Amino acid sequence: MKSFPNGAEIVKEDIDNIKLLGEKGLSPAEIVKITKWSRSTVARALSGYYDARFAEKKEEQKQTASEELKDLMAKNLEILIKIDGFLAKESEVVK
């Protein structure tokens, strides 16, 4: 496992913060002092190096969410079919 200087792997929120600080006009050295990330990490974040990694993760999350939604919709359909069957039986009893 790779050892990280500040004990953590960079996450999307950190990258977004670094980019925001860069957009506000702070120098990479100032961003390093504020964020406690290395000069290399800050440079990579500002250059877009990490963007592809988080885009891939977002796509994976999208696929997982899509699968979960399909499962939920299938369960809802099963419940609706049961309700429809129950209501059909009830309407026969009333007649």
N, C-alpha and C positions, 0 to 999 in steps of 0.2 A: 504494500500500500504506500502511496506517495505521502511524504511528510509535508505538511503545509506550515509555513512560517508562523502564521497566527493561529494554528491549530484547527483551521476549518477550510473546507473547500468553498470557493466562491459560489454564491447563488445569484439568481436573476435580480433580486432586489439590490444586491451590492453593485452589480453591473449597472443597473439603472441609476443608482445614486452617483456612481463614478461619472457616467455620461452626463448626468444633470449638472454636476459640478464643473465638468469640462465646458458644457454649453454656457454656463454662467461666467466663463472667462478665467477660471482658476487654472493655474499651471499644474502640470503633472506632479511637481514636487509638493505643491500645496495640497493636492488631492491625496497624495501618499500620507502626509501628516494627519489629515482629517480622518481618512478611512482606515489607516493602519495596514493597508495592503502594500505589497512591494511595488517598486517602480515598474518592474516587468508586468505585473498583473494589471496595474493601472494603464500602462501603455497598450496591453492587449485588449482591455475593456474599451478603451477609447477608440481603438482601431477597428473594432467590430469582430475581433478574433472569436469571442465567445458566442456571438449571435447565432451561428449555425448550430452549436451544441444545444442551446435552449430552444431553437426552432424545432429540432428533432424531438426533444422532450415534449414540447407542446403538441406536436403531431401525435406522439404516442399517447399523451393524455387525451387528445381528441378522440382517438380510436377507442380507447378504454371507455370514455364517456359515452361514445356512440353505442358500444356494445351493451353498456349498462342501461341505456335508454331503450334499446331494442328489447332487452329482457323485461324491463318494467312495462313496456307497452304490451308484450305478450302476456304477462301476468294480468294486466288490466283487462285485456281482451277475454281471458279465461273467466275472470270475475263477472264481466258483463254478460257473457254467454250463460253463466250459472244464474244470474239475476233474471235474464230473459226467460230462461226455462222455468224458474220459480214463478214468475209473473204469469206465464202462459198457463201453468197448472192452477194458479189462483183464479184466473179468469174463467177456467173451465168449471171450477167448483162453484163459482158465483152464478153461472148460467144455470 
